[in-house]
Amino acid sequence: MSIFDQLFGKQMSPPTQITPTAGSVNVQRDPGEIILLGESKPVEESKLKVQKQDILGSKPGKQPEQTNWIKDLRIRYIGKDNKSGIEGGPSETRLEDLSKSTLIAGIGEENVPDHLKKFIGKDNVSLVEGMLQYNADLASNDIGGNLFDKYDDDFKSVLTDMRYNKGSLTKYNKFITNAREGNIPKAMEETLDIVGLKDPVYDRRSFAMGLVNRVVENYNIIAKNNPNMEEISIRDNDIRPYGDGTQTILIYRTKDGKQAFNKIINAVPHYKVRPSIIKKYNQNLYPKGYGKKAEKR
């Protein structure tokens, strides 16, 4: 895999409340890849239903405080030191050294897409904020009309993060329909089974705990300022085999331990998921083992 693929690679499914129903998992990326996909067609604003009171995502009648949300999202990605956020760090060079010639040296400047060339040679802050703004524009195009600017900063940040990592938002019909209608709680519920990726060792659908944690984090970013939502979490004990053993049930709970959402996904743990979770599943699904052992075979 080229350095460019590692830096800018490719990568939701419908949820259900309390009563589980079968869903599906998107499986378009390997661990460590970041996804940046193409354009989608805008939607005519006349076709969109907008509930002005709810669409901001925060308390009705309250205009959210304006912040530099792109900067805040950049800090979430690479940290205040510009190198150690969730998308990078001492053990990963995905974003650490982009101010140098890593990108060009890896693939050759002639192979860099036009929309990325303006970021080459700049510092990490400019590069990451530029990439996030680029994906914010793509997310705005996916939503259609002028709706993106009407959302609060938290929801803009979540949309941008999803567009950056998941590709076109128009693939997720229930999510985008609720987002366009201003039903932010339901839209965020529709993200809770978007935890899938391809397992390269077993060449099948799988889920990763990093993606599970990511959807919880995004959900809670919105829930903190929305009176119609409660923050949630998920424990290892609430991730279990389901059905014939090739499915998984994810049980999300509120702070008081009550079940908030049950999601069923057509996937088993990725080979890198911690053993305490994989051991719940039929071990015949892992003939090569898991973790580093699987990588060596």
Order of alpha helices (4+ residues) and beta strands (2+ residues): alpha-alpha-alpha-alpha-alpha-alpha-alpha-alpha-beta-beta-alpha-beta-beta-beta-beta-beta-alpha-alpha
